[in-house]
Amino acid sequence: MQANFFCVFFEAFYNHKLQFTMKKVLLSSLLALTAFFCASTSSLAQFSKGDKKVNIGVGLGSIGANASVEYGIMDDLGVGLFASYERPNTGLVGAALGVRYSYNEINIGPRAAYHLNRVLNMKDDKFDLYVAGGVLYRHVTYPYDYWYGSGVDSSYGSIRLLARVGAGFQFTNNLSGFAELGSGGSWLQAGISFKF
């Protein structure tokens, strides 16, 4: 019943013209994932109390890596830690235009994930749709040539929110692949998960 509501909502949402802002792109991605999983047709508890999961991934929007651990404190809800390293840069296009910049970014902090299979009444136990959130400490360092060759290294720390939507596909009982979209590290991340 709830899955049908999401399918109807998804159709209504896309029948209107959209102005693409980052929030709407994130919402659109969540709705697209929901619509994809509405077609799935009986294990509802993809993530259960006591489950332990380790995620290792790479940033697809920039050079980077991430890792997280998750412990199931109740069915569908896990808590743990998230860490990422990222090195955004202008790449080949920037180099061709004579623009150079890159910096190092490290994020670390607590993360909670809510697995939506039961709420969305998803019956395919191979798929895992989830949302994750947390508070991260972000440390950024700039190389000496970032500020127009000033010769001064600089760095700062700040607090930022982690807000992600993700999906996983289970290959075996203990191994799955995942993809996530959202803030905290690279905007698009993918990798593998080990469940214990």
C-alpha positions in Angstrom: 0.0 0.0 0.0 2.8 2.4 0.9 4.8 1.5 -2.2 1.8 2.4 -4.3 1.6 5.8 -2.7 5.2 6.4 -3.6 4.6 5.3 -7.2 1.6 7.7 -7.5 3.5 10.5 -5.9 6.5 9.9 -8.2 4.2 10.1 -11.3 2.6 13.3 -10.1 5.9 14.9 -9.3 7.3 14.3 -12.7 4.2 15.6 -14.5 5.1 19.2 -13.5 7.9 21.3 -14.9 11.0 21.3 -12.7 13.6 23.9 -12.0 16.7 22.0 -11.2 18.3 23.2 -8.0 20.5 20.9 -5.9 17.7 20.1 -3.5 15.4 19.2 -6.3 18.1 17.0 -8.0 18.5 15.2 -4.6 14.7 14.8 -4.2 14.4 13.6 -7.9 17.1 11.0 -7.3 15.3 9.7 -4.2 12.1 9.5 -6.1 13.7 7.8 -9.1 15.2 5.2 -6.7 11.8 4.8 -5.0 10.1 4.3 -8.4 12.7 1.7 -9.4 12.1 -0.3 -6.3 8.3 0.0 -6.5 8.5 -2.5 -9.3 10.4 -5.0 -7.1 8.3 -7.9 -6.0 10.0 -11.6 1.0 12.5 -10.6 3.3 11.7 -7.1 4.6 14.5 -6.8 7.1 17.5 -6.1 4.9 19.3 -4.7 7.9 18.5 -6.1 11.4 19.4 -5.5 15.0 22.9 -6.7 15.7 24.1 -6.6 12.1 27.5 -5.2 11.5 28.4 -3.6 8.1 31.6 -2.1 6.7 31.4 0.1 3.6 34.5 1.0 1.5 34.1 3.2 -1.5 35.4 5.8 -3.8 34.2 9.3 -4.8 33.0 9.4 -8.4 32.8 13.2 -8.6 36.4 13.8 -7.5 39.5 11.9 -6.4 38.7 10.4 -3.0 37.9 7.5 -0.8 35.5 6.8 2.0 34.7 4.3 4.7 32.0 3.7 7.2 31.0 1.2 9.8 27.4 0.5 10.9 25.9 -1.4 13.8 22.2 -2.3 13.9 20.7 -1.0 17.1 17.3 -2.0 16.0 15.7 -3.4 12.8 16.2 -1.0 9.9 18.4 1.5 12.0 22.1 1.4 12.2 24.6 3.8 13.7 28.4 4.1 13.3 31.2 6.3 12.0 31.9 7.8 8.6 35.3 9.0 7.2 36.3 10.3 3.8 39.3 11.9 2.1 38.8 13.9 -1.0 41.0 15.9 -3.4 38.8 18.1 -5.7 40.6 19.7 -8.6 40.0 21.3 -11.9 41.4 18.3 -13.8 42.3 18.4 -17.5 39.7 21.0 -18.5 41.0 23.4 -15.9 44.6 22.7 -16.9 43.8 23.5 -20.6 42.2 26.8 -19.5 45.2 27.7 -17.3 43.1 27.4 -14.1 44.7 25.3 -11.4 43.2 24.5 -8.1 43.1 21.6 -5.8 42.7 21.1 -2.1 42.6 18.3 0.5 39.4 17.6 2.5 38.9 15.1 5.3 35.5 14.4 6.9 34.9 12.3 10.0 32.0 11.9 12.3 29.0 9.8 13.5 26.5 8.5 10.9 23.1 6.9 11.2 21.3 5.1 8.4 17.7 4.1 8.2 17.0 1.2 5.8 13.7 1.8 4.0 12.8 -1.7 2.8 10.2 -2.4 5.4 8.6 1.1 5.2 8.4 0.9 1.4 7.2 -2.7 1.6 10.0 -3.8 -0.8 9.9 -7.6 -1.2 13.1 -8.2 -3.0 15.8 -9.0 -0.4 18.6 -8.3 -2.9 18.0 -4.5 -2.8 18.6 -2.1 0.1 17.3 1.5 -0.1 18.4 3.8 2.7 18.9 7.3 3.9 21.8 8.4 6.0 22.6 11.4 8.1 25.1 12.7 10.6 27.4 15.5 11.7 30.9 15.7 10.4 34.1 17.5 11.3 35.5 18.8 8.0 39.2 19.7 7.7 40.4 21.4 4.5 44.0 22.3 3.6 45.0 24.4 0.6 48.5 24.1 -1.0 50.7 27.1 -1.2 49.9 27.8 -4.8 46.1 27.8 -4.3 45.9 31.5 -3.5 47.5 32.8 -6.8 50.9 31.5 -5.9 51.0 33.4 -2.6 53.4 30.9 -1.1 51.1 30.5 2.0 49.6 27.2 3.1 46.3 27.5 4.7 43.7 25.3 6.4 40.5 25.4 8.3 38.1 23.2 10.1 34.3 23.3 10.2 31.2 21.3 11.0 29.0 20.1 8.2 26.0 17.9 7.8 26.0 14.5 6.2 22.8 13.8 4.2 22.8 11.0 1.8 20.4 8.7 -0.1 21.8 5.3 -1.1 21.0 1.9 -2.6 22.7 -1.4 -2.3 22.6 -4.6 -4.2 23.4 -7.9 -2.4 25.7 -10.2 -4.3 26.1 -12.8 -1.5 24.9 -13.0 2.1 28.0 -11.0 3.2 28.9 -8.9 0.1 27.1 -6.1 -1.6 27.7 -3.1 -3.8 26.4 0.4 -3.0 26.0 3.8 -4.5 25.2 7.0 -2.6 24.3 10.6 -3.5 24.4 13.6 -1.2 26.6 15.8 1.0 29.5 14.7 3.1 32.6 13.7 1.0 32.1 13.4 -2.7 28.6 14.0 -3.9 28.5 10.6 -5.7 30.1 7.6 -4.1 30.2 3.9 -4.9 31.8 0.8 -3.4 31.4 -2.5 -1.7 29.9 -3.5 1.7 30.8 -6.4 4.0 28.1 -7.6 6.4 29.0 -9.5 9.5 
